[in-house]
Amino acid sequence: MTRTIPIVAVSPAPTFGESGLKAPPPLALYVHWPWCVRKCPYCDFNSHEAKQPVDEAAYLAALIADLEAALPAIWGRSVISVFIGGGTPSLMSGKTADALLAALRMRVPLLPEAEITLEANPGTLEAGKFAAFRDAGINRLSLGIQSFDDKKLAALGRIHSGSEARRAIDAAQTHFARVNLDLMYALPSQNLREARHDIATAIATGVSHLSAYHLTLEPNTAFHHAPPPLPDDDLAADMQEMVEAELAAADFAHYETSAFAKPGQQCRHNLNYWTFGDYLGLGAGAHSKLSDHAGFRRDARPRHPRDYLADPLTRRWQTIAQEDLPGEFMMNALRLTAGVPQTLFTERTGLPLAAIEKSALEGRRAGLLDTADGYLRPTAQGRRFLNRLLAEFIR
């Protein structure tokens, strides 16, 4: 029988500005490329159709100015990972990618073993670009596949076909040891057989990491304004269970809400987010979360590329209130299937475990939270009803 260990209070929280955190958490770097070929109808990310050729040199200069202005806030801290996301970063040239990473290495202590990921879409790549990205220092590629079914891809507004997706995966694996595939299920008019075929096809490629997302209709998207015919809740739940079962049978660990990995192949950059690490965001619409002896703060860059290029040094800083830290921490940590050690809560927030004791008790009583063995982890039911569990911790 598993013994449930109650959360106990520890020493009082430090007063920010006096003692603060004992040590800063790991630091990651996110770089946003805001342009894409065409805006997908389900996408609510900060992405903009490139109506004309992108001035890559101007954007690179803005990114460098942005980084240099942020250096005092992260001075001396090593960077464990870099994630270049979008938009569609694979639209940039290999030359720009090389210049970007060279600029980062010159200004921050990037660890030799740092994970450096670039997001790419089939239909925006050719073989020469893969080699150029690898030579620039990219060591992990994340491919936005979404589906291998041509009809489903058309319904999603994707610019690639199923055959192009397969060719892109083959080319990526030629140049990169670590490749992730982004897939979605509960697609317009999708049935269980079609969803299973997508997952089976992805597994058969031999990649080491898969992200499988339930298609949702986000506000301010074309799908939200004109919803397509989607599977009902029961069928969508069957698809989710099928995805989890098929990937488990193929030796993928379900380590995060939507992420599955072969042993040792988890995304280190995303794990830093989920364990309440720090991150510096560069680029249009990028966000940062930084902590030090003075407390915790977030900032955001201007969203539109035009505004960012006009003034890449504009930031909107916001201090994270102490009473909001439990919700901020748990919103990330409870995405992890295995949860986190209870001690990490105090290490990353500076608060005693007593700050979440009442909420944790309610989560346990509802069968949504497990605190055995000194961990904080969602139960199987908690993973299914994660928003309900998180509501216990959010102010």
C-alpha positions in Angstrom: 0.0 0.0 0.0 1.3 3.5 -0.9 1.7 5.7 2.2 0.4 9.2 1.8 2.8 11.7 3.4 1.1 14.9 4.5 2.5 18.2 3.6 4.1 19.8 6.6 5.1 23.4 7.3 8.8 24.3 7.1 10.7 27.5 8.0 8.9 30.8 7.3 9.3 32.3 3.9 12.1 34.7 3.4 11.3 38.4 2.9 12.1 39.3 -0.6 14.8 42.0 -0.7 16.4 40.6 2.4 17.3 37.0 1.9 15.1 35.9 -1.0 15.7 32.6 -2.8 18.8 30.6 -1.7 19.8 30.2 -5.4 18.4 31.3 -8.7 16.7 28.5 -10.7 18.0 27.4 -14.1 17.7 29.9 -16.9 16.5 29.2 -20.4 16.3 31.5 -23.5 13.3 31.7 -25.8 13.5 33.5 -29.2 10.3 34.3 -31.1 10.1 34.4 -34.9 6.7 35.9 -35.6 6.2 35.3 -39.3 4.6 32.3 -41.1 3.5 31.6 -44.7 -0.2 31.5 -43.8 -2.1 31.8 -40.5 -3.8 28.5 -39.6 -7.5 28.9 -38.6 -6.9 27.2 -35.2 -3.7 29.2 -34.3 -3.8 31.8 -31.5 -0.1 32.2 -31.3 1.6 35.5 -32.0 2.1 34.8 -35.7 1.7 37.0 -38.7 1.6 36.1 -42.4 4.6 37.4 -44.2 3.1 39.6 -46.9 6.5 40.5 -48.3 10.1 39.2 -47.8 11.2 39.5 -44.1 14.1 41.9 -43.4 16.1 39.2 -41.5 19.0 41.5 -40.9 16.8 44.1 -39.2 15.0 41.6 -37.0 18.4 40.0 -36.0 19.7 43.5 -35.0 16.5 44.0 -32.9 17.0 40.6 -31.2 20.6 41.5 -30.3 19.6 44.9 -29.0 16.8 43.2 -27.0 19.3 40.8 -25.5 21.9 43.4 -24.7 19.3 45.5 -22.8 18.3 42.4 -20.8 21.9 41.4 -19.8 22.0 43.2 -16.4 19.0 41.1 -15.3 20.7 37.8 -16.0 24.4 38.7 -15.7 26.6 35.7 -15.0 23.9 33.1 -15.2 24.4 30.1 -17.5 21.8 29.3 -20.1 20.7 25.7 -20.2 18.6 25.7 -23.3 17.5 27.9 -26.3 14.1 27.5 -28.0 13.5 29.3 -31.3 9.7 29.2 -31.8 7.1 31.0 -33.8 5.4 31.6 -36.2 7.6 29.5 -38.4 11.3 29.9 -37.6 12.3 27.6 -40.4 11.5 30.4 -42.7 14.7 32.1 -41.6 17.9 31.4 -43.6 20.7 29.3 -42.3 22.9 32.4 -42.4 20.5 34.2 -40.0 20.3 31.2 -37.7 24.1 31.0 -37.5 24.4 34.7 -36.8 21.7 34.5 -34.1 23.3 31.7 -32.2 26.8 33.3 -32.6 25.4 36.5 -31.1 23.9 34.5 -28.2 27.2 32.7 -27.5 29.1 36.0 -27.5 26.8 37.6 -24.8 25.6 34.8 -22.5 27.3 31.7 -21.0 25.5 29.0 -23.1 26.3 25.6 -21.6 28.3 23.3 -23.9 25.5 20.7 -23.5 22.7 23.2 -24.0 19.6 21.9 -25.8 19.0 24.2 -28.8 15.6 23.6 -30.5 14.2 25.1 -33.7 10.5 24.8 -34.7 10.0 23.9 -38.4 7.1 23.1 -40.7 7.1 20.8 -43.7 6.7 22.9 -46.8 9.1 25.6 -45.5 12.2 23.5 -45.7 14.6 22.0 -48.2 17.5 19.6 -47.5 20.1 22.4 -47.6 18.4 24.2 -44.7 18.5 21.2 -42.4 22.3 21.0 -42.8 22.7 24.8 -42.3 20.6 24.7 -39.2 22.6 21.8 -37.8 25.9 23.5 -38.6 24.7 26.7 -36.9 24.3 24.7 -33.7 20.7 23.6 -33.7 20.7 20.1 -32.0 16.9 19.5 -31.8 14.2 20.0 -34.4 10.5 20.2 -33.7 8.3 19.5 -36.7 4.7 20.8 -36.9 3.1 17.8 -38.6 -0.4 17.9 -37.0 -1.6 15.0 -39.3 -0.6 12.8 -42.1 -4.1 12.8 -43.7 -4.3 15.2 -46.7 -8.0 16.0 -46.1 -7.4 16.8 -42.4 -4.4 18.9 -43.3 -6.5 20.9 -45.7 -9.2 21.4 -43.1 -6.5 22.7 -40.7 -5.2 25.2 -43.3 -1.8 23.6 -43.4 0.4 24.3 -46.4 2.0 20.8 -46.5 0.7 17.3 -47.5 1.1 14.0 -45.8 3.9 12.9 -48.2 5.7 16.2 -47.6 5.5 15.6 -43.9 7.1 12.1 -44.3 9.9 13.5 -46.4 10.5 16.3 -43.9 10.8 13.7 -41.1 13.2 11.6 -43.0 15.4 14.6 -43.8 15.3 15.8 -40.2 16.4 12.5 -38.9 19.4 12.5 -41.3 20.7 15.7 -39.7 19.4 15.7 -36.1 19.6 13.0 -33.4 16.6 14.5 -31.6 13.4 15.2 -33.5 10.0 16.0 -32.1 6.7 15.7 -34.0 3.7 17.9 -33.1 0.4 16.1 -33.8 -3.2 17.0 -33.1 -6.3 14.8 -32.6 -10.1 15.5 -32.4 -9.7 17.2 -35.8 -12.6 18.2 -38.0 -14.7 15.2 -38.9 -12.0 12.8 -37.6 -12.9 9.3 -36.5 -11.0 7.0 -34.1 -9.5 5.0 -37.0 -8.1 8.1 -38.6 -6.6 9.4 -35.3 -5.1 6.0 -34.7 -3.5 6.0 -38.1 -1.8 9.3 -37.4 -0.3 8.1 -34.2 0.8 4.8 -35.7 2.4 6.6 -38.6 4.3 8.9 -36.2 5.5 6.0 -34.1 6.7 4.2 -37.2 9.1 7.1 -38.1 11.2 6.2 -35.1 11.4 9.7 -33.6 12.2 10.0 -29.9 9.6 12.6 -28.9 5.9 13.3 -29.7 3.6 16.1 -28.7 -0.1 15.2 -29.1 -2.6 18.0 -28.6 -6.4 18.0 -28.5 -7.6 20.5 -31.0 -9.3 23.3 -29.2 -11.2 26.4 -30.5 -9.3 29.3 -29.0 -10.8 32.8 -28.9 -9.8 35.2 -31.7 -9.2 32.4 -34.2 -11.0 31.7 -37.5 -12.2 28.3 -36.1 -13.7 30.0 -33.0 -15.7 32.4 -35.2 -16.8 29.6 -37.6 -16.4 26.3 -35.9 -15.8 23.2 -38.0 -17.6 19.9 -37.3 -15.6 18.3 -34.5 -15.8 15.0 -32.7 -18.1 15.0 -29.6 -16.6 14.9 -26.1 -17.0 11.1 -25.8 -15.2 10.4 -29.1 -12.5 13.0 -28.2 -11.9 11.2 -24.9 -11.6 7.9 -26.7 -9.0 9.4 -28.9 -7.0 10.7 -26.0 -7.1 7.3 -24.3 -6.0 5.6 -27.6 -3.1 8.1 -28.0 -1.9 7.4 -24.5 -2.2 3.6 -24.9 -0.6 3.4 -28.3 2.4 5.5 -27.2 2.8 3.6 -23.9 2.9 0.4 -25.9 5.7 1.9 -28.1 7.8 2.7 -25.0 7.0 6.4 -24.9 6.7 7.8 -21.4 3.8 10.2 -20.9 5.8 12.7 -18.9 3.7 15.8 -19.4 0.0 16.6 -20.3 0.7 16.5 -24.0 4.3 15.3 -24.3 5.6 11.8 -24.7 9.2 10.8 -24.9 11.5 7.8 -25.2 13.8 7.3 -22.2 16.1 10.2 -21.7 14.6 12.2 -24.5 12.3 14.7 -22.7 12.4 18.3 -23.8 14.8 20.0 -21.3 13.7 23.5 -22.3 10.0 22.7 -21.6 10.9 20.9 -18.4 12.4 24.1 -17.2 9.1 25.9 -17.7 7.2 23.2 -15.9 9.5 23.2 -12.9 9.2 27.0 -12.5 12.6 27.8 -13.9 13.5 31.2 -15.3 13.4 32.2 -18.9 14.3 35.2 -20.9 12.2 35.9 -24.0 13.4 37.8 -27.0 11.5 38.9 -30.0 8.0 40.2 -30.9 5.5 39.2 -28.2 8.0 37.2 -26.2 7.5 36.8 -22.5 10.1 36.5 -19.7 9.9 35.2 -16.1 12.9 36.1 -13.9 13.5 35.7 -10.2 16.2 37.1 -7.9 16.7 38.3 -4.3 14.2 41.0 -4.9 11.3 38.8 -6.0 9.6 37.5 -9.2 8.7 39.5 -12.3 7.4 39.0 -15.8 7.7 41.1 -18.8 6.4 41.1 -22.4 7.7 42.6 -25.6 5.5 44.4 -28.2 3.4 41.8 -30.0 3.4 43.1 -33.6 6.7 42.8 -35.5 6.3 46.3 -36.7 6.1 47.7 -33.2 8.9 45.5 -32.0 11.2 46.5 -34.8 10.5 50.1 -34.1 11.5 49.7 -30.4 12.8 46.3 -29.3 13.7 47.7 -25.8 10.0 48.3 -24.8 9.0 46.1 -21.9 5.9 45.8 -19.7 7.2 44.6 -16.4 4.9 43.1 -13.8 5.8 41.9 -10.3 4.3 38.5 -9.3 2.6 38.9 -6.0 3.6 36.5 -3.2 0.0 35.3 -2.9 0.0 34.4 -6.6 3.1 32.2 -6.4 1.4 29.0 -5.4 -0.9 29.1 -8.4 1.9 30.1 -10.7 4.1 27.2 -9.5 1.4 24.5 -9.5 0.0 25.6 -12.9 3.3 24.4 -14.3 4.3 21.6 -12.0 1.0 19.7 -12.2 1.4 19.3 -15.9 4.1 16.8 -15.1 2.8 13.2 -14.8 5.4 12.3 -12.2 4.9 15.7 -10.4 7.8 17.4 -8.5 9.4 17.0 -5.1 7.6 19.0 -2.5 10.9 20.6 -1.6 11.0 22.2 -5.1 8.0 24.4 -4.2 10.1 26.1 -1.5 13.2 26.2 -3.6 11.6 27.9 -6.5 9.1 30.2 -4.7 10.7 30.9 -1.3 7.4 30.1 0.4 6.8 27.4 3.0 4.8 24.3 2.1 2.2 25.6 4.6 1.3 28.1 1.9 -0.3 25.3 -0.2 -1.3 22.8 2.6 -5.0 23.7 2.6 -5.2 23.5 -1.2 -3.3 20.3 -1.3 -5.6 18.7 1.3 -8.7 19.7 -0.8 -7.0 18.2 -3.9 -6.3 14.9 -2.0 -9.9 14.7 -0.7 -11.2 15.1 -4.3 -8.9 12.3 -5.5 -7.1 14.7 -7.8 -3.7 15.1 -6.0 -1.2 12.6 -4.7 1.4 13.7 -2.1 3.0 10.3 -1.5 6.8 9.9 -1.1 7.4 13.6 -0.7 6.0 14.5 -4.1 3.3 16.7 -5.5 1.7 14.9 -8.5 -1.7 14.7 -10.1 -3.6 11.4 -9.9 -4.9 9.8 -13.1 -8.2 11.5 -12.3 -6.3 14.8 -11.6 -4.7 14.6 -15.1 -8.2 14.2 -16.6 -9.6 17.2 -14.6 -6.4 19.3 -14.4 -8.2 22.6 -14.5 -10.3 21.6 -11.5 -7.2 20.6 -9.6 -5.4 23.8 -10.5 -8.4 25.9 -9.3 -7.6 24.7 -5.8 -4.2 26.6 -5.9 -5.1 29.7 -7.9 -6.0 32.7 -5.9 
